[in-house]
Amino acid sequence: MLNNIGLPGLLLIAVVVLVLFGRGKISSLMGEVGKGITAFKKGVKDGSEELEQDASELAKDVTPETEKDKV
């Protein structure tokens, strides 16, 4: 069904959406979408940094100790 839309169909849909919602409403909506994407990326970055920090805290030193190192 959606495979046969093509460029003219997409343009028609864009014009109908623009007429229904207006330019101001669409631009504010896209601004909110952009803020949401930015917040999502920041959350993912913070989460991965937190996981890396937790992993580094749990890392265990496996270097063998010798008598010379203890002195």
N, C-alpha and C positions, 0 to 999 in steps of 0.2 A: 504494500500500500504506500509506504513512504518512499519507496525506491523510485517512483515515477513522478515526483514533484517537479524537479528541475529548477532552473533559474527563474523562468517567468512565474512559476508558482510561489517560489520564495519571495520574489519581489511583491507579488500580490498580497501575501500574508504580512509582509513588513508594512505595506501601505495601510492595510486594514488595522493593524495594531497601532500604528501611528495616529490614525484618525480616531480610533476609539479612546486611546489613553492620553494623547497629546504629547508634545515634545517635552514639556517640563516634567511630567510624571515619569516618562521613560528614562530621562537623564537622571532623575533622583533615584529611581530604582536601580539603574546600572551603577550609580555611586555606592549604593548600599551593597550591591553584589560584590563590588571591588573591595569594600571594607571587610566583608565577610571572608573573601578569599585571603586577604592579607592576615586577618586574625587566625584563620585556619592554618596558614603556613607558619605563623609565629608559634602557634600551639604545638604543631608537629615538631618544629625545631627545638622548642623548650623541652618537650617530652623526650626527644632523642638525646638531648644533652643531659637530662636527668638520668636516663637509663645508663648512659656512658659513665656518668659520675658514680652511680651506684655500683656498676661493674668494676670500676677502678678501685673503689673502696673495698670490695670483696676480693680483689686480686690477692693472691697469696705469693709471697716470696719463696721460690723453690730453689734458690741457690744453696748449694751444700755448705755447711759450716765446717771449718777445719780448726784445729787447735791454734794455728797461726792467726786466723781471723778473730778469735776470741780475745786475744791479748791486746 
